[in-house]
Amino acid sequence: MRILVGISGGIAAYKAITLVRRLRDAGADVRVVLTEAAAQFVTPLSLQAVSGAPVRSSLFDAEAEAGMDHIALARWADQIIIAPASA
C-alpha cells in the first residue's frame, strides 16, 4: 500500500515520526509532505530517515515542481493521512 502522510503544524507533529515508522513496519510505502509550521516541530531529515524517501516541505520547490510532483504524489498514493488533525 502506498500512503502519503501530510503533516500539519501542531505540537503533536512530533508523533509523525512514530506514525511513519509504524506504517513502514506494517509494509507500507510511505511518502511525506509537511507544512512550514510542521517543520518547527519535526525535521524533514528525521522524516526522510524513517520513510526512506525524500520529504516535500515547500510548495515552491522549483526542481520538484518541474515534473508536477504535487500531482504525481496525489496519483501515486492509495491513501492520504493528514496528521495531526486538530481543531
PyMOL commands that place a pseudoatom at each C-alpha (Angstrom):
pseudoatom trace, name=CA, resn=MET, resi=1, chain=A, elem=C, hetatm=0, pos=[0.000, 0.000, 0.000]
pseudoatom trace, name=CA, resn=ARG, resi=2, chain=A, elem=C, hetatm=0, pos=[1.242, 3.493, -0.866]
pseudoatom trace, name=CA, resn=ILE, resi=3, chain=A, elem=C, hetatm=0, pos=[0.452, 6.107, 1.772]
pseudoatom trace, name=CA, resn=LEU, resi=4, chain=A, elem=C, hetatm=0, pos=[1.040, 9.849, 1.560]
pseudoatom trace, name=CA, resn=VAL, resi=5, chain=A, elem=C, hetatm=0, pos=[1.339, 11.437, 5.007]
pseudoatom trace, name=CA, resn=GLY, resi=6, chain=A, elem=C, hetatm=0, pos=[0.677, 15.178, 5.223]
pseudoatom trace, name=CA, resn=ILE, resi=7, chain=A, elem=C, hetatm=0, pos=[1.967, 16.673, 8.446]
pseudoatom trace, name=CA, resn=SER, resi=8, chain=A, elem=C, hetatm=0, pos=[0.454, 19.896, 9.724]
pseudoatom trace, name=CA, resn=GLY, resi=9, chain=A, elem=C, hetatm=0, pos=[1.897, 22.359, 12.213]
pseudoatom trace, name=CA, resn=GLY, resi=10, chain=A, elem=C, hetatm=0, pos=[0.806, 21.478, 15.701]
pseudoatom trace, name=CA, resn=ILE, resi=11, chain=A, elem=C, hetatm=0, pos=[2.635, 20.296, 18.782]
pseudoatom trace, name=CA, resn=ALA, resi=12, chain=A, elem=C, hetatm=0, pos=[1.539, 16.713, 18.063]
pseudoatom trace, name=CA, resn=ALA, resi=13, chain=A, elem=C, hetatm=0, pos=[3.505, 16.798, 14.777]
pseudoatom trace, name=CA, resn=TYR, resi=14, chain=A, elem=C, hetatm=0, pos=[6.429, 15.183, 16.591]
pseudoatom trace, name=CA, resn=LYS, resi=15, chain=A, elem=C, hetatm=0, pos=[4.352, 11.975, 16.730]
pseudoatom trace, name=CA, resn=ALA, resi=16, chain=A, elem=C, hetatm=0, pos=[4.525, 11.734, 12.933]
pseudoatom trace, name=CA, resn=ILE, resi=17, chain=A, elem=C, hetatm=0, pos=[7.911, 10.046, 13.166]
pseudoatom trace, name=CA, resn=THR, resi=18, chain=A, elem=C, hetatm=0, pos=[6.324, 7.161, 15.068]
pseudoatom trace, name=CA, resn=LEU, resi=19, chain=A, elem=C, hetatm=0, pos=[3.353, 7.083, 12.679]
pseudoatom trace, name=CA, resn=VAL, resi=20, chain=A, elem=C, hetatm=0, pos=[5.586, 6.846, 9.608]
pseudoatom trace, name=CA, resn=ARG, resi=21, chain=A, elem=C, hetatm=0, pos=[7.797, 4.197, 11.234]
pseudoatom trace, name=CA, resn=ARG, resi=22, chain=A, elem=C, hetatm=0, pos=[4.784, 2.061, 12.154]
pseudoatom trace, name=CA, resn=LEU, resi=23, chain=A, elem=C, hetatm=0, pos=[3.325, 2.355, 8.661]
pseudoatom trace, name=CA, resn=ARG, resi=24, chain=A, elem=C, hetatm=0, pos=[6.659, 1.235, 7.205]
pseudoatom trace, name=CA, resn=ASP, resi=25, chain=A, elem=C, hetatm=0, pos=[6.892, -1.630, 9.708]
pseudoatom trace, name=CA, resn=ALA, resi=26, chain=A, elem=C, hetatm=0, pos=[3.432, -2.744, 8.512]
pseudoatom trace, name=CA, resn=GLY, resi=27, chain=A, elem=C, hetatm=0, pos=[4.752, -2.906, 4.944]
pseudoatom trace, name=CA, resn=ALA, resi=28, chain=A, elem=C, hetatm=0, pos=[3.517, 0.417, 3.559]
pseudoatom trace, name=CA, resn=ASP, resi=29, chain=A, elem=C, hetatm=0, pos=[5.456, 2.528, 1.098]
pseudoatom trace, name=CA, resn=VAL, resi=30, chain=A, elem=C, hetatm=0, pos=[5.309, 5.993, 2.669]
pseudoatom trace, name=CA, resn=ARG, resi=31, chain=A, elem=C, hetatm=0, pos=[5.934, 9.476, 1.289]
pseudoatom trace, name=CA, resn=VAL, resi=32, chain=A, elem=C, hetatm=0, pos=[5.770, 12.588, 3.468]
pseudoatom trace, name=CA, resn=VAL, resi=33, chain=A, elem=C, hetatm=0, pos=[4.865, 16.219, 2.882]
pseudoatom trace, name=CA, resn=LEU, resi=34, chain=A, elem=C, hetatm=0, pos=[4.874, 18.773, 5.658]
pseudoatom trace, name=CA, resn=THR, resi=35, chain=A, elem=C, hetatm=0, pos=[3.963, 22.390, 6.155]
pseudoatom trace, name=CA, resn=GLU, resi=36, chain=A, elem=C, hetatm=0, pos=[6.484, 25.037, 7.129]
pseudoatom trace, name=CA, resn=ALA, resi=37, chain=A, elem=C, hetatm=0, pos=[4.841, 25.165, 10.561]
pseudoatom trace, name=CA, resn=ALA, resi=38, chain=A, elem=C, hetatm=0, pos=[5.212, 21.392, 10.968]
pseudoatom trace, name=CA, resn=ALA, resi=39, chain=A, elem=C, hetatm=0, pos=[8.943, 21.749, 10.324]
pseudoatom trace, name=CA, resn=GLN, resi=40, chain=A, elem=C, hetatm=0, pos=[9.131, 23.737, 13.573]
pseudoatom trace, name=CA, resn=PHE, resi=41, chain=A, elem=C, hetatm=0, pos=[8.219, 20.549, 15.467]
pseudoatom trace, name=CA, resn=VAL, resi=42, chain=A, elem=C, hetatm=0, pos=[9.797, 17.779, 13.365]
pseudoatom trace, name=CA, resn=THR, resi=43, chain=A, elem=C, hetatm=0, pos=[12.600, 17.969, 10.815]
pseudoatom trace, name=CA, resn=PRO, resi=44, chain=A, elem=C, hetatm=0, pos=[12.370, 16.836, 7.200]
pseudoatom trace, name=CA, resn=LEU, resi=45, chain=A, elem=C, hetatm=0, pos=[15.630, 14.923, 7.703]
pseudoatom trace, name=CA, resn=SER, resi=46, chain=A, elem=C, hetatm=0, pos=[14.124, 12.842, 10.536]
pseudoatom trace, name=CA, resn=LEU, resi=47, chain=A, elem=C, hetatm=0, pos=[11.087, 12.035, 8.418]
pseudoatom trace, name=CA, resn=GLN, resi=48, chain=A, elem=C, hetatm=0, pos=[13.262, 11.152, 5.445]
pseudoatom trace, name=CA, resn=ALA, resi=49, chain=A, elem=C, hetatm=0, pos=[15.241, 8.756, 7.622]
pseudoatom trace, name=CA, resn=VAL, resi=50, chain=A, elem=C, hetatm=0, pos=[12.154, 6.855, 8.799]
pseudoatom trace, name=CA, resn=SER, resi=51, chain=A, elem=C, hetatm=0, pos=[10.247, 6.990, 5.489]
pseudoatom trace, name=CA, resn=GLY, resi=52, chain=A, elem=C, hetatm=0, pos=[13.186, 6.118, 3.261]
pseudoatom trace, name=CA, resn=ALA, resi=53, chain=A, elem=C, hetatm=0, pos=[12.083, 8.761, 0.752]
pseudoatom trace, name=CA, resn=PRO, resi=54, chain=A, elem=C, hetatm=0, pos=[12.655, 12.479, 0.140]
pseudoatom trace, name=CA, resn=VAL, resi=55, chain=A, elem=C, hetatm=0, pos=[10.311, 14.770, 2.069]
pseudoatom trace, name=CA, resn=ARG, resi=56, chain=A, elem=C, hetatm=0, pos=[8.469, 17.653, 0.423]
pseudoatom trace, name=CA, resn=SER, resi=57, chain=A, elem=C, hetatm=0, pos=[8.306, 20.749, 2.604]
pseudoatom trace, name=CA, resn=SER, resi=58, chain=A, elem=C, hetatm=0, pos=[7.839, 23.584, 0.142]
pseudoatom trace, name=CA, resn=LEU, resi=59, chain=A, elem=C, hetatm=0, pos=[5.084, 24.224, -2.355]
pseudoatom trace, name=CA, resn=PHE, resi=60, chain=A, elem=C, hetatm=0, pos=[7.505, 26.355, -4.343]
pseudoatom trace, name=CA, resn=ASP, resi=61, chain=A, elem=C, hetatm=0, pos=[10.281, 23.799, -4.874]
pseudoatom trace, name=CA, resn=ALA, resi=62, chain=A, elem=C, hetatm=0, pos=[11.167, 24.564, -8.496]
pseudoatom trace, name=CA, resn=GLU, resi=63, chain=A, elem=C, hetatm=0, pos=[13.102, 21.317, -9.033]
pseudoatom trace, name=CA, resn=ALA, resi=64, chain=A, elem=C, hetatm=0, pos=[10.304, 19.053, -7.781]
pseudoatom trace, name=CA, resn=GLU, resi=65, chain=A, elem=C, hetatm=0, pos=[7.587, 21.055, -9.485]
pseudoatom trace, name=CA, resn=ALA, resi=66, chain=A, elem=C, hetatm=0, pos=[9.316, 20.922, -12.857]
pseudoatom trace, name=CA, resn=GLY, resi=67, chain=A, elem=C, hetatm=0, pos=[7.791, 17.448, -13.085]
pseudoatom trace, name=CA, resn=MET, resi=68, chain=A, elem=C, hetatm=0, pos=[4.473, 18.485, -11.455]
pseudoatom trace, name=CA, resn=ASP, resi=69, chain=A, elem=C, hetatm=0, pos=[5.436, 16.489, -8.368]
pseudoatom trace, name=CA, resn=HIS, resi=70, chain=A, elem=C, hetatm=0, pos=[2.369, 17.514, -6.358]
pseudoatom trace, name=CA, resn=ILE, resi=71, chain=A, elem=C, hetatm=0, pos=[0.151, 15.886, -8.989]
pseudoatom trace, name=CA, resn=ALA, resi=72, chain=A, elem=C, hetatm=0, pos=[2.390, 12.827, -9.181]
pseudoatom trace, name=CA, resn=LEU, resi=73, chain=A, elem=C, hetatm=0, pos=[2.173, 12.372, -5.394]
pseudoatom trace, name=CA, resn=ALA, resi=74, chain=A, elem=C, hetatm=0, pos=[-1.628, 12.510, -5.475]
pseudoatom trace, name=CA, resn=ARG, resi=75, chain=A, elem=C, hetatm=0, pos=[-1.733, 9.904, -8.244]
pseudoatom trace, name=CA, resn=TRP, resi=76, chain=A, elem=C, hetatm=0, pos=[0.876, 7.751, -6.519]
pseudoatom trace, name=CA, resn=ALA, resi=77, chain=A, elem=C, hetatm=0, pos=[-0.963, 7.429, -3.189]
pseudoatom trace, name=CA, resn=ASP, resi=78, chain=A, elem=C, hetatm=0, pos=[-3.534, 4.748, -2.394]
pseudoatom trace, name=CA, resn=GLN, resi=79, chain=A, elem=C, hetatm=0, pos=[-4.348, 6.571, 0.837]
pseudoatom trace, name=CA, resn=ILE, resi=80, chain=A, elem=C, hetatm=0, pos=[-3.668, 10.012, 2.284]
pseudoatom trace, name=CA, resn=ILE, resi=81, chain=A, elem=C, hetatm=0, pos=[-3.310, 10.703, 6.001]
pseudoatom trace, name=CA, resn=ILE, resi=82, chain=A, elem=C, hetatm=0, pos=[-3.305, 14.220, 7.471]
pseudoatom trace, name=CA, resn=ALA, resi=83, chain=A, elem=C, hetatm=0, pos=[-1.739, 14.312, 10.928]
pseudoatom trace, name=CA, resn=PRO, resi=84, chain=A, elem=C, hetatm=0, pos=[-2.085, 15.821, 13.357]
pseudoatom trace, name=CA, resn=ALA, resi=85, chain=A, elem=C, hetatm=0, pos=[-5.668, 16.787, 12.626]
pseudoatom trace, name=CA, resn=SER, resi=86, chain=A, elem=C, hetatm=0, pos=[-6.750, 19.217, 15.309]
pseudoatom trace, name=CA, resn=ALA, resi=87, chain=A, elem=C, hetatm=0, pos=[-9.390, 21.909, 15.549]
for i in range(1, 87): cmd.bond("trace and resi %d" % i, "trace and resi %d" % (i + 1))
show_as sticks, trace
zoom trace
